Amino acid sequence: MHFLIYGAGALGQAIGCMLAADGHKVDLVLRPRFVEALQTTGLRVTGIFGDHGVPPGQIGLFTGIRGRSGRDYEAILLTTKTYDTDKAISDIAALHECYCPVVSLQNGCGNLEKLAERLGRERSLAGRVITGFEIERPGVVRITVSADAIHVGGCVRGTIPAAAKRLADALSHAGLPSIAVADIYQSLFAKLLYNCALNPLGALLGVPYGALGESAETRMLMDQVIEETFAVINAMGGTTPWPDAASYGRVFYGQLIPATSNHRASMLQDLDHNKPTEVEAMVGYVAAQGRKFGVPTPCCDFLAALVRFKEQQMRQPT
């Protein structure tokens, strides 16, 4: 297959490398600072799913796609930060003769809806990723942890698009466990629970996920975030694989945190690099939906406000 991966940070570079190493043709749209390194050294992935690598010149490297043709692409994977979603969709929509599926592999909720609104439900898919990716240095991405396989699905609940099955099969064959699912919304809401409970606290306190699960104080906060997020999901008419917040909490503390105990939150990595965070797609999203549906979300409101303050301080001149 011929893939375009738009917004190739750690996740996009890792997926691109593994697909290219497995024989697929891959083009990456990425930051200019990465292009020179990848042109010189190629791209390598290490970590829990083994070592994968491609030499310089095997992957197409671009800093933008405006004015390009999309005729040959068979799938576009969207891996930008959520605050860049609107621009990314506009760029993809402007590709000449491009009619292939577009798959959001991003954090948070709301991205699939944006794709469907602009590109149509038939072309729009989403994937849920609960795997940790970190750029060790330009040209080398390490996969640190994974709580579950990647889930891929489409806009219509109860059906599995052929494109979702093809992508899941390609990712699995390349070494990244993936499955196609009939209800990707349920998977995305499950990830929202996980991200909201761990990401903001991990960023604000500067600790990996395992440390949050070991403290009674942080467990109390995470319990409240889970309860608020569960209530908002229910108010939105969504579902998760668990009947209530307590049932999710048992899986969260018993399985998910242990599986990702050494991972540093993506929000923490963003703050460390003086970059904006995805707070509005996580606890900010829950708080906004809570206001819309009349569900109180005091803990999510508080954590979102603290992360926004950290972002503002980051932007202040020293």
One Martini backbone bead per residue (centre of mass of N, CA, C, O) as a GRO file, in nm:
protein
  318
    1MET     BB    1   0.101   0.033   0.011
    2HIS     BB    2   0.009   0.386   0.009
    3PHE     BB    3   0.131   0.623   0.241
    4LEU     BB    4   0.011   0.898   0.439
    5ILE     BB    5   0.177   1.090   0.700
    6TYR     BB    6   0.028   1.331   0.904
    7GLY     BB    7   0.219   1.440   1.154
    8ALA     BB    8   0.528   1.319   1.217
    9GLY     BB    9   0.604   1.208   1.494
   10ALA     BB   10   0.645   0.953   1.687
   11LEU     BB   11   0.408   0.789   1.577
   12GLY     BB   12   0.441   0.839   1.268
   13GLN     BB   13   0.734   0.739   1.245
   14ALA     BB   14   0.692   0.454   1.348
   15ILE     BB   15   0.479   0.361   1.145
   16GLY     BB   16   0.638   0.431   0.890
   17CYS     BB   17   0.879   0.248   0.940
   18MET     BB   18   0.726  -0.026   0.968
   19LEU     BB   19   0.588  -0.019   0.690
   20ALA     BB   20   0.844   0.016   0.515
   21ALA     BB   21   0.991  -0.241   0.624
   22ASP     BB   22   0.729  -0.416   0.502
   23GLY     BB   23   0.695  -0.272   0.188
   24HIS     BB   24   0.585   0.001   0.198
   25LYS     BB   25   0.472   0.309   0.093
   26VAL     BB   26   0.613   0.621   0.234
   27ASP     BB   27   0.484   0.936   0.354
   28LEU     BB   28   0.602   1.229   0.522
   29VAL     BB   29   0.470   1.479   0.743
   30LEU     BB   30   0.703   1.717   0.879
   31ARG     BB   31   0.928   1.864   1.049
   32PRO     BB   32   1.210   2.022   0.948
   33ARG     BB   33   1.405   1.912   1.178
   34PHE     BB   34   1.377   1.602   1.068
   35VAL     BB   35   1.466   1.584   0.772
   36GLU     BB   36   1.778   1.587   0.781
   37ALA     BB   37   1.815   1.338   0.960
   38LEU     BB   38   1.657   1.131   0.776
   39GLN     BB   39   1.838   1.182   0.523
   40THR     BB   40   2.100   1.071   0.675
   41THR     BB   41   1.991   0.806   0.875
   42GLY     BB   42   1.710   0.758   0.877
   43LEU     BB   43   1.491   0.503   1.029
   44ARG     BB   44   1.413   0.404   1.376
   45VAL     BB   45   1.289   0.122   1.573
   46THR     BB   46   1.230   0.061   1.916
   47GLY     BB   47   1.153  -0.194   2.160
   48ILE     BB   48   0.877  -0.398   2.236
   49PHE     BB   49   0.858  -0.455   1.895
   50GLY     BB   50   1.136  -0.409   1.816
   51ASP     BB   51   1.340  -0.386   1.527
   52HIS     BB   52   1.335  -0.106   1.293
   53GLY     BB   53   1.440  -0.019   0.945
   54VAL     BB   54   1.544   0.261   0.732
   55PRO     BB   55   1.693   0.407   0.487
   56PRO     BB   56   1.788   0.647   0.315
   57GLY     BB   57   1.518   0.723   0.077
   58GLN     BB   58   1.260   0.529   0.146
   59ILE     BB   59   1.126   0.790   0.254
   60GLY     BB   60   0.907   1.035   0.227
   61LEU     BB   61   0.980   1.396   0.263
   62PHE     BB   62   0.765   1.646   0.414
   63THR     BB   63   0.636   1.985   0.503
   64GLY     BB   64   0.409   1.955   0.273
   65ILE     BB   65   0.090   1.939   0.044
   66ARG     BB   66   0.054   2.174  -0.118
   67GLY     BB   67  -0.026   2.098  -0.459
   68ARG     BB   68  -0.064   1.803  -0.442
   69SER     BB   69  -0.103   1.473  -0.519
   70GLY     BB   70  -0.344   1.191  -0.417
   71ARG     BB   71  -0.384   0.948  -0.618
   72ASP     BB   72  -0.182   0.710  -0.483
   73TYR     BB   73  -0.329   0.696  -0.228
   74GLU     BB   74  -0.470   0.452   0.017
   75ALA     BB   75  -0.375   0.614   0.284
   76ILE     BB   76  -0.442   0.840   0.561
   77LEU     BB   77  -0.251   0.944   0.841
   78LEU     BB   78  -0.348   1.108   1.140
   79THR     BB   79  -0.083   1.256   1.380
   80THR     BB   80  -0.158   1.500   1.506
   81LYS     BB   81  -0.229   1.732   1.694
   82THR     BB   82  -0.537   1.854   1.781
   83TYR     BB   83  -0.467   2.166   1.719
   84ASP     BB   84  -0.410   2.066   1.395
   85THR     BB   85  -0.664   1.945   1.255
   86ASP     BB   86  -0.786   2.164   1.070
   87LYS     BB   87  -0.540   2.203   0.887
   88ALA     BB   88  -0.506   1.914   0.796
   89ILE     BB   89  -0.782   1.880   0.658
   90SER     BB   90  -0.743   2.107   0.454
   91ASP     BB   91  -0.498   1.983   0.313
   92ILE     BB   92  -0.629   1.712   0.234
   93ALA     BB   93  -0.872   1.834   0.074
   94ALA     BB   94  -0.657   1.973  -0.144
   95LEU     BB   95  -0.598   1.723  -0.274
   96HIS     BB   96  -0.548   1.590  -0.570
   97GLU     BB   97  -0.720   1.315  -0.643
   98CYS     BB   98  -0.841   1.245  -0.344
   99TYR     BB   99  -1.021   0.929  -0.207
  100CYS     BB  100  -0.913   0.821   0.042
  101PRO     BB  101  -0.869   0.719   0.340
  102VAL     BB  102  -0.902   0.872   0.672
  103VAL     BB  103  -0.697   0.844   0.976
  104SER     BB  104  -0.741   0.890   1.308
  105LEU     BB  105  -0.453   0.882   1.560
  106GLN     BB  106  -0.558   1.050   1.798
  107ASN     BB  107  -0.628   1.223   2.052
  108GLY     BB  108  -0.918   1.213   2.175
  109CYS     BB  109  -1.216   1.389   2.085
  110GLY     BB  110  -1.370   1.485   1.753
  111ASN     BB  111  -1.202   1.407   1.493
  112LEU     BB  112  -1.399   1.228   1.332
  113GLU     BB  113  -1.617   1.444   1.298
  114LYS     BB  114  -1.442   1.636   1.130
  115LEU     BB  115  -1.388   1.449   0.897
  116ALA     BB  116  -1.684   1.389   0.816
  117GLU     BB  117  -1.768   1.684   0.757
  118ARG     BB  118  -1.542   1.727   0.522
  119LEU     BB  119  -1.512   1.414   0.375
  120GLY     BB  120  -1.691   1.205   0.487
  121ARG     BB  121  -1.788   0.898   0.610
  122GLU     BB  122  -1.649   0.700   0.404
  123ARG     BB  123  -1.343   0.828   0.460
  124SER     BB  124  -1.383   0.800   0.777
  125LEU     BB  125  -1.148   0.731   1.038
  126ALA     BB  126  -1.034   0.551   1.339
  127GLY     BB  127  -0.786   0.536   1.607
  128ARG     BB  128  -0.673   0.348   1.888
  129VAL     BB  129  -0.400   0.453   2.106
  130ILE     BB  130  -0.213   0.254   2.370
  131THR     BB  131   0.091   0.381   2.309
  132GLY     BB  132   0.436   0.440   2.356
  133PHE     BB  133   0.613   0.730   2.219
  134GLU     BB  134   0.968   0.812   2.160
  135ILE     BB  135   1.212   1.050   2.092
  136GLU     BB  136   1.541   1.007   2.137
  137ARG     BB  137   1.624   1.091   1.841
  138PRO     BB  138   1.688   1.178   1.545
  139GLY     BB  139   1.571   0.870   1.389
  140VAL     BB  140   1.463   0.771   1.688
  141VAL     BB  141   1.217   0.537   1.803
  142ARG     BB  142   1.045   0.453   2.106
  143ILE     BB  143   0.876   0.177   2.238
  144THR     BB  144   0.758   0.149   2.568
  145VAL     BB  145   0.435   0.094   2.565
  146SER     BB  146   0.133  -0.134   2.610
  147ALA     BB  147  -0.222  -0.189   2.666
  148ASP     BB  148  -0.301  -0.231   2.351
  149ALA     BB  149  -0.438  -0.258   2.073
  150ILE     BB  150  -0.514  -0.132   1.787
  151HIS     BB  151  -0.800   0.053   1.685
  152VAL     BB  152  -1.024   0.021   1.396
  153GLY     BB  153  -1.272   0.255   1.251
  154GLY     BB  154  -1.587   0.383   1.182
  155CYS     BB  155  -1.885   0.580   1.176
  156VAL     BB  156  -2.048   0.306   1.179
  157ARG     BB  157  -2.216   0.132   1.383
  158GLY     BB  158  -2.165  -0.227   1.332
  159THR     BB  159  -1.922  -0.174   1.130
  160ILE     BB  160  -1.656  -0.289   0.901
  161PRO     BB  161  -1.445  -0.153   0.716
  162ALA     BB  162  -1.227  -0.244   0.478
  163ALA     BB  163  -1.010  -0.029   0.548
  164ALA     BB  164  -0.974  -0.115   0.844
  165LYS     BB  165  -0.877  -0.402   0.786
  166ARG     BB  166  -0.630  -0.332   0.613
  167LEU     BB  167  -0.481  -0.163   0.825
  168ALA     BB  168  -0.466  -0.368   1.054
  169ASP     BB  169  -0.310  -0.579   0.892
  170ALA     BB  170  -0.064  -0.404   0.823
  171LEU     BB  171   0.025  -0.336   1.112
  172SER     BB  172   0.057  -0.623   1.216
  173HIS     BB  173   0.264  -0.720   1.001
  174ALA     BB  174   0.471  -0.482   1.096
  175GLY     BB  175   0.437  -0.513   1.445
  176LEU     BB  176   0.145  -0.371   1.515
  177PRO     BB  177  -0.102  -0.434   1.702
  178SER     BB  178  -0.425  -0.493   1.530
  179ILE     BB  179  -0.782  -0.397   1.506
  180ALA     BB  180  -1.101  -0.432   1.389
  181VAL     BB  181  -1.398  -0.239   1.460
  182ALA     BB  182  -1.754  -0.166   1.516
  183ASP     BB  183  -1.675   0.051   1.772
  184ILE     BB  184  -1.482   0.328   1.796
  185TYR     BB  185  -1.616   0.502   2.011
  186GLN     BB  186  -1.570   0.316   2.250
  187SER     BB  187  -1.261   0.326   2.229
  188LEU     BB  188  -1.232   0.636   2.260
  189PHE     BB  189  -1.367   0.654   2.540
  190ALA     BB  190  -1.165   0.471   2.681
  191LYS     BB  191  -0.923   0.659   2.629
  192LEU     BB  192  -1.035   0.907   2.769
  193LEU     BB  193  -1.026   0.792   3.051
  194TYR     BB  194  -0.720   0.740   3.057
  195ASN     BB  195  -0.614   1.025   2.982
  196CYS     BB  196  -0.760   1.197   3.202
  197ALA     BB  197  -0.636   1.047   3.453
  198LEU     BB  198  -0.312   1.079   3.363
  199ASN     BB  199  -0.199   1.322   3.194
  200PRO     BB  200  -0.230   1.578   3.375
  201LEU     BB  201  -0.091   1.469   3.630
  202GLY     BB  202   0.176   1.387   3.498
  203ALA     BB  203   0.242   1.680   3.407
  204LEU     BB  204   0.216   1.840   3.681
  205LEU     BB  205   0.414   1.625   3.851
  206GLY     BB  206   0.642   1.467   3.682
  207VAL     BB  207   0.529   1.162   3.638
  208PRO     BB  208   0.470   0.852   3.605
  209TYR     BB  209   0.204   0.645   3.610
  210GLY     BB  210   0.281   0.458   3.849
  211ALA     BB  211   0.294   0.683   4.068
  212LEU     BB  212  -0.012   0.752   4.066
  213GLY     BB  213  -0.103   0.455   4.170
  214GLU     BB  214   0.060   0.476   4.464
  215SER     BB  215  -0.128   0.715   4.548
  216ALA     BB  216  -0.393   0.819   4.733
  217GLU     BB  217  -0.424   1.108   4.625
  218THR     BB  218  -0.423   1.046   4.316
  219ARG     BB  219  -0.649   0.837   4.319
  220MET     BB  220  -0.871   1.028   4.406
  221LEU     BB  221  -0.855   1.205   4.152
  222MET     BB  222  -0.894   0.982   3.939
  223ASP     BB  223  -1.169   0.889   4.034
  224GLN     BB  224  -1.313   1.156   3.969
  225VAL     BB  225  -1.249   1.168   3.669
  226ILE     BB  226  -1.387   0.904   3.594
  227GLU     BB  227  -1.672   0.982   3.690
  228GLU     BB  228  -1.705   1.231   3.510
  229THR     BB  229  -1.648   1.098   3.235
  230PHE     BB  230  -1.869   0.886   3.251
  231ALA     BB  231  -2.107   1.084   3.276
  232VAL     BB  232  -2.060   1.225   3.003
  233ILE     BB  233  -2.080   0.984   2.816
  234ASN     BB  234  -2.371   0.916   2.894
  235ALA     BB  235  -2.494   1.196   2.813
  236MET     BB  236  -2.397   1.151   2.501
  237GLY     BB  237  -2.460   0.829   2.438
  238GLY     BB  238  -2.231   0.662   2.526
  239THR     BB  239  -1.987   0.393   2.535
  240THR     BB  240  -1.842   0.119   2.714
  241PRO     BB  241  -1.705  -0.183   2.832
  242TRP     BB  242  -1.836  -0.053   3.094
  243PRO     BB  243  -2.099  -0.001   3.325
  244ASP     BB  244  -1.891   0.157   3.519
  245ALA     BB  245  -1.656   0.322   3.699
  246ALA     BB  246  -1.574   0.089   3.889
  247SER     BB  247  -1.507  -0.118   3.667
  248TYR     BB  248  -1.287   0.048   3.536
  249GLY     BB  249  -1.102   0.088   3.785
  250ARG     BB  250  -1.009  -0.209   3.803
  251VAL     BB  251  -0.864  -0.205   3.527
  252PHE     BB  252  -0.687   0.045   3.561
  253TYR     BB  253  -0.525  -0.060   3.823
  254GLY     BB  254  -0.478  -0.373   3.731
  255GLN     BB  255  -0.372  -0.312   3.409
  256LEU     BB  256  -0.300  -0.031   3.279
  257ILE     BB  257  -0.086   0.085   3.466
  258PRO     BB  258   0.113  -0.156   3.472
  259ALA     BB  259   0.157  -0.149   3.150
  260THR     BB  260   0.236   0.195   3.191
  261SER     BB  261   0.429   0.285   3.437
  262ASN     BB  262   0.685   0.428   3.263
  263HIS     BB  263   0.516   0.645   3.145
  264ARG     BB  264   0.519   0.956   2.987
  265ALA     BB  265   0.334   1.201   2.932
  266SER     BB  266   0.258   1.382   2.657
  267MET     BB  267   0.212   1.646   2.817
  268LEU     BB  268   0.490   1.646   2.949
  269GLN     BB  269   0.656   1.652   2.688
  270ASP     BB  270   0.544   1.920   2.590
  271LEU     BB  271   0.638   2.096   2.828
  272ASP     BB  272   0.942   2.024   2.805
  273HIS     BB  273   0.919   2.154   2.486
  274ASN     BB  274   0.738   2.409   2.472
  275LYS     BB  275   0.447   2.294   2.414
  276PRO     BB  276   0.151   2.241   2.340
  277THR     BB  277  -0.135   2.093   2.446
  278GLU     BB  278  -0.421   1.843   2.474
  279VAL     BB  279  -0.637   1.942   2.689
  280GLU     BB  280  -0.899   1.998   2.503
  281ALA     BB  281  -0.916   1.668   2.435
  282MET     BB  282  -0.970   1.606   2.736
  283VAL     BB  283  -1.059   1.762   3.006
  284GLY     BB  284  -1.171   1.994   2.831
  285TYR     BB  285  -1.382   1.821   2.688
  286VAL     BB  286  -1.538   1.724   2.933
  287ALA     BB  287  -1.613   2.004   3.039
  288ALA     BB  288  -1.766   2.100   2.785
  289GLN     BB  289  -1.974   1.865   2.781
  290GLY     BB  290  -2.081   1.914   3.063
  291ARG     BB  291  -2.204   2.191   3.003
  292LYS     BB  292  -2.390   2.097   2.770
  293PHE     BB  293  -2.529   1.848   2.968
  294GLY     BB  294  -2.525   1.915   3.285
  295VAL     BB  295  -2.232   1.815   3.400
  296PRO     BB  296  -2.036   1.792   3.657
  297THR     BB  297  -1.657   1.895   3.643
  298PRO     BB  298  -1.442   1.992   3.873
  299CYS     BB  299  -1.177   1.832   3.821
  300CYS     BB  300  -1.143   1.887   3.519
  301ASP     BB  301  -1.144   2.192   3.544
  302PHE     BB  302  -0.894   2.212   3.728
  303LEU     BB  303  -0.685   2.067   3.549
  304ALA     BB  304  -0.719   2.244   3.300
  305ALA     BB  305  -0.635   2.509   3.438
  306LEU     BB  306  -0.347   2.421   3.518
  307VAL     BB  307  -0.242   2.362   3.234
  308ARG     BB  308  -0.293   2.641   3.118
  309PHE     BB  309  -0.102   2.783   3.311
  310LYS     BB  310   0.154   2.635   3.220
  311GLU     BB  311   0.140   2.740   2.931
  312GLN     BB  312   0.154   3.041   2.997
  313GLN     BB  313   0.428   3.030   3.144
  314MET     BB  314   0.586   2.922   2.900
  315ARG     BB  315   0.524   3.193   2.722
  316GLN     BB  316   0.678   3.349   2.909
  317PRO     BB  317   0.915   3.555   2.967
  318THR     BB  318   1.216   3.522   3.157
   0.00000   0.00000   0.00000
